[in-house]
Amino acid sequence: MGTDQVLLHRFVISQLSAAGLDRDKLIRESGLPEWTMAGDDVHLPSQTFSRLWELGEHGLSNPNVALEVARRYELPALGLYDYLFSTAPTLGAGLATCGPYVCSVTTNHRFDLVADNEHETSLYLEMIEGEGRARDLTQLWGLTAVLSRARRILAGPLVPVRVSLRQRAPSDTRTFVDVFGTNAIEFEAAVDAMTFRTSDMDRPLITSDPTLAAILRPLADALPPPPPLASAWPHRVSDALADALAEGDASLERVARRLATSPRTLQRRLMEAGTTWRKELDRARDAILRQAGASGPLSRARQAQLVGYSDAASMRRAARRWTAADTGNRTGRFD
């Protein structure tokens, strides 16, 4: 089970209380032990942090509560994690601390800073355990809090090129546009991410402190590593491929666009996860044929049509390749 540092809970409870909710009731209904509100810092089950957001949304009748709380984020509410960010020399160096040191505040999330191409760099946020509205609110908090603290320590504005959110579009997106600073927001996306201009990564932080950073880094390096997400990219690709195949265009370029990344970065992430684009494409096609063939034999022409091959001959060659790669497991499905 994932855990979150109680510093997160304390900050959010203080903000929700300031907005008018009863502090003691929040603590009680979220399942937080009262003693965690003071004294030594501890990690608590992640479900309690997500529960806070649900309580806040319901109690304030405000679907934008996570955005508005995160917009008011002030450093160094999260202690070491914030100091690692703020003492870095540049925005890119600061964002680069999010991934390896996120375990200082949560074991239920992973950040991934990716140079998509020479012009754009994306910060991806993955939640390991969580679903439904609680997940949506927690993810919004995570992305917006990072954006808010970056804006606090930069000279001049910081506006993402675009924002990708897995949640459904709300009926009113004005607060989203106001908080993120852009109307280039994609809802029901494959990932939760913010994409910035790569040139922004070189912008200096006004709080940069190389001496303090050198002191803090060994402390942070002694923390346990964040949990692995080796399956995250193959899972994203699998979902995107299923949609792309249904639409008749499962090219690498098309799927990469769906995932808000570049073809080269997508291939690299799959390689890091121990697979390849070709393997994932074959796996997706195989899954489609498994499902379609469950009700009876399929002709080569029909198989080709389902998985995006131009003709039956191409399908036949692919079937031989798949059979060679997995002898005995797939042969029957392509007869």
ABEGO torsion letter per residue (X at the ends): XBBBBAAAAAAAAAAAAAAGBBAAAAAAAAGBBAAAABEBBBBBBAAAAAAAAAAAAAAAGBAAAAAAAAAABBOBAAEAAAAAAAABABAAAAAAAAAAAAAAABAABBBBBBBABAABBBBBBBBABEBEAAAAAAAAAAAAAAAAAAAAABBEBBBBABBBBABBBBABAAAAAAAAGBABBBBGBABBBBBBBAAAAABBBAABBAAAAAAAAAAAAABBBBBBAAAAAAAAAAAAAAAAAAAGBABAAAAAAAAGBBAAAAAAAAAAAGBBAAAAAAAAAAAAAAAAAAAEBBBAAAAAAAAGBABAAAAAAAAAAAAAABBGAAAAAAX
